[in-house]
């Protein structure tokens, strides 16, 4: 299972809890720093910080 644990995704973008994929169309230009976490069926967790750059 995937989730955002720190920061915010751009408005209009969502994270699939099942697949960990991002989908949608961002509504605002900017740089977004987001930390996502993946957890497996046994409860093991891993986090990564992503920097998303939205341009025209």
Backbone as JSON Lines, residues from 0, in Angstrom:
{"i":0,"aa":"X","n":[0.85,-1.18,0.0],"ca":[0.0,0.0,0.0],"c":[0.89,1.24,0.0]}
{"i":1,"aa":"X","n":[0.53,2.22,-0.82],"ca":[1.3,3.46,-0.96],"c":[0.53,4.62,-0.36]}
{"i":2,"aa":"X","n":[1.29,5.6,0.18],"ca":[0.64,6.81,0.69],"c":[1.66,7.95,0.76]}
{"i":3,"aa":"X","n":[1.14,9.17,0.75],"ca":[1.98,10.36,0.93],"c":[2.11,10.58,2.43]}
{"i":4,"aa":"X","n":[3.36,10.67,2.92],"ca":[3.57,10.86,4.36],"c":[4.06,12.26,4.7]}
{"i":5,"aa":"X","n":[4.55,13.0,3.69],"ca":[5.03,14.36,3.94],"c":[4.89,15.16,2.64]}
{"i":6,"aa":"X","n":[4.47,16.39,2.77],"ca":[4.29,17.24,1.6],"c":[2.93,17.0,0.96]}
{"i":7,"aa":"X","n":[2.74,17.63,-0.2],"ca":[1.48,17.51,-0.94],"c":[1.77,17.34,-2.41]}
{"i":8,"aa":"X","n":[0.99,16.49,-3.05],"ca":[1.05,16.37,-4.5],"c":[0.42,17.62,-5.11]}
{"i":9,"aa":"X","n":[0.81,17.94,-6.35],"ca":[0.15,19.06,-7.02],"c":[-1.35,18.82,-7.14]}
{"i":10,"aa":"X","n":[-2.13,19.87,-7.03],"ca":[-3.57,19.76,-7.23],"c":[-3.83,19.13,-8.59]}
{"i":11,"aa":"X","n":[-4.72,18.15,-8.63],"ca":[-5.04,17.46,-9.87],"c":[-4.27,16.17,-10.07]}
{"i":12,"aa":"X","n":[-3.31,15.88,-9.19],"ca":[-2.51,14.66,-9.29],"c":[-2.81,13.77,-8.09]}
{"i":13,"aa":"X","n":[-2.92,12.48,-8.33],"ca":[-3.2,11.55,-7.24],"c":[-2.24,10.36,-7.29]}
{"i":14,"aa":"X","n":[-2.05,9.75,-6.14],"ca":[-1.19,8.58,-5.99],"c":[-2.07,7.36,-5.81]}
{"i":15,"aa":"X","n":[-1.85,6.34,-6.63],"ca":[-2.59,5.09,-6.48],"c":[-2.09,4.35,-5.25]}
{"i":16,"aa":"X","n":[-2.97,4.1,-4.29],"ca":[-2.57,3.38,-3.07],"c":[-2.15,1.95,-3.38]}
{"i":17,"aa":"X","n":[-2.71,1.38,-4.4],"ca":[-2.41,-0.02,-4.74],"c":[-1.13,-0.15,-5.57]}
{"i":18,"aa":"X","n":[-0.96,0.7,-6.58],"ca":[0.15,0.54,-7.52],"c":[1.33,1.47,-7.27]}
{"i":19,"aa":"X","n":[1.09,2.59,-6.58],"ca":[2.16,3.55,-6.36],"c":[2.43,4.44,-7.55]}
{"i":20,"aa":"X","n":[1.49,4.5,-8.48],"ca":[1.66,5.33,-9.67],"c":[0.98,6.68,-9.47]}
{"i":21,"aa":"X","n":[1.5,7.68,-10.16],"ca":[0.91,9.01,-10.15],"c":[0.07,9.18,-11.41]}
{"i":22,"aa":"X","n":[-1.09,9.82,-11.28],"ca":[-1.96,10.05,-12.42],"c":[-2.64,11.4,-12.27]}
{"i":23,"aa":"X","n":[-3.05,11.95,-13.4],"ca":[-3.78,13.21,-13.39],"c":[-3.02,14.3,-14.12]}
{"i":24,"aa":"X","n":[-3.61,15.48,-14.12],"ca":[-3.01,16.65,-14.76],"c":[-2.85,17.74,-13.71]}
{"i":25,"aa":"X","n":[-1.6,18.14,-13.44],"ca":[-1.4,19.19,-12.43],"c":[-2.03,20.5,-12.88]}
{"i":26,"aa":"X","n":[-2.56,21.24,-11.92],"ca":[-3.26,22.48,-12.23],"c":[-2.41,23.72,-12.04]}
{"i":27,"aa":"X","n":[-1.26,23.57,-11.37],"ca":[-0.41,24.74,-11.1],"c":[1.05,24.42,-11.37]}
{"i":28,"aa":"X","n":[1.74,25.41,-11.91],"ca":[3.18,25.32,-12.12],"c":[3.87,25.42,-10.77]}
{"i":29,"aa":"X","n":[4.96,24.68,-10.61],"ca":[5.71,24.79,-9.37],"c":[6.57,23.56,-9.12]}
{"i":30,"aa":"X","n":[7.29,23.6,-8.02],"ca":[8.11,22.48,-7.58],"c":[7.48,21.92,-6.31]}
{"i":31,"aa":"X","n":[7.26,20.62,-6.31],"ca":[6.57,19.95,-5.21],"c":[7.47,18.86,-4.64]}
{"i":32,"aa":"X","n":[7.74,18.93,-3.36],"ca":[8.56,17.93,-2.67],"c":[7.61,17.05,-1.85]}
{"i":33,"aa":"X","n":[7.61,15.76,-2.16],"ca":[6.66,14.83,-1.56],"c":[7.4,13.57,-1.1]}
{"i":34,"aa":"X","n":[7.11,13.12,0.1],"ca":[7.65,11.85,0.58],"c":[6.54,10.82,0.54]}
{"i":35,"aa":"X","n":[6.81,9.71,-0.16],"ca":[5.84,8.62,-0.26],"c":[6.37,7.41,0.5]}
{"i":36,"aa":"X","n":[5.44,6.61,0.96],"ca":[5.79,5.4,1.7],"c":[5.09,4.21,1.09]}
{"i":37,"aa":"X","n":[5.82,3.11,0.96],"ca":[5.24,1.84,0.51],"c":[5.29,0.88,1.69]}
{"i":38,"aa":"X","n":[4.2,0.15,1.89],"ca":[4.15,-0.85,2.96],"c":[3.69,-2.17,2.36]}
{"i":39,"aa":"X","n":[4.4,-3.26,2.66],"ca":[4.01,-4.55,2.11],"c":[3.07,-5.28,3.07]}
{"i":40,"aa":"X","n":[2.65,-6.48,2.68],"ca":[1.67,-7.25,3.45],"c":[2.18,-7.63,4.84]}
{"i":41,"aa":"X","n":[3.5,-7.68,5.01],"ca":[4.08,-8.04,6.31],"c":[4.33,-6.81,7.19]}
{"i":42,"aa":"X","n":[4.07,-5.62,6.66],"ca":[4.24,-4.4,7.43],"c":[5.57,-3.71,7.24]}
{"i":43,"aa":"X","n":[6.45,-4.27,6.4],"ca":[7.73,-3.61,6.12],"c":[7.46,-2.33,5.35]}
{"i":44,"aa":"X","n":[8.22,-1.27,5.68],"ca":[7.98,0.04,5.06],"c":[9.25,0.59,4.44]}
{"i":45,"aa":"X","n":[9.06,1.39,3.41],"ca":[10.16,2.12,2.79],"c":[9.63,3.47,2.34]}
{"i":46,"aa":"X","n":[10.45,4.51,2.54],"ca":[10.05,5.86,2.14],"c":[11.05,6.44,1.14]}
{"i":47,"aa":"X","n":[10.54,7.25,0.23],"ca":[11.37,7.98,-0.72],"c":[10.79,9.38,-0.89]}
{"i":48,"aa":"X","n":[11.69,10.34,-1.03],"ca":[11.27,11.72,-1.29],"c":[11.42,12.0,-2.77]}
{"i":49,"aa":"X","n":[10.35,12.52,-3.36],"ca":[10.31,12.85,-4.78],"c":[10.24,14.37,-4.93]}
{"i":50,"aa":"X","n":[10.89,14.89,-5.93],"ca":[10.76,16.3,-6.28],"c":[10.1,16.35,-7.65]}
{"i":51,"aa":"X","n":[8.9,16.89,-7.71],"ca":[8.13,16.97,-8.95],"c":[8.18,18.4,-9.45]}
{"i":52,"aa":"X","n":[8.62,18.57,-10.67],"ca":[8.7,19.89,-11.3],"c":[7.61,19.99,-12.34]}
{"i":53,"aa":"X","n":[6.67,20.9,-12.14],"ca":[5.56,21.1,-13.08],"c":[5.84,22.38,-13.85]}
{"i":54,"aa":"X","n":[5.93,22.24,-15.18],"ca":[6.17,23.37,-16.07],"c":[5.05,23.47,-17.08]}
{"i":55,"aa":"X","n":[5.06,24.56,-17.85],"ca":[4.07,24.73,-18.93],"c":[4.25,23.68,-19.98]}
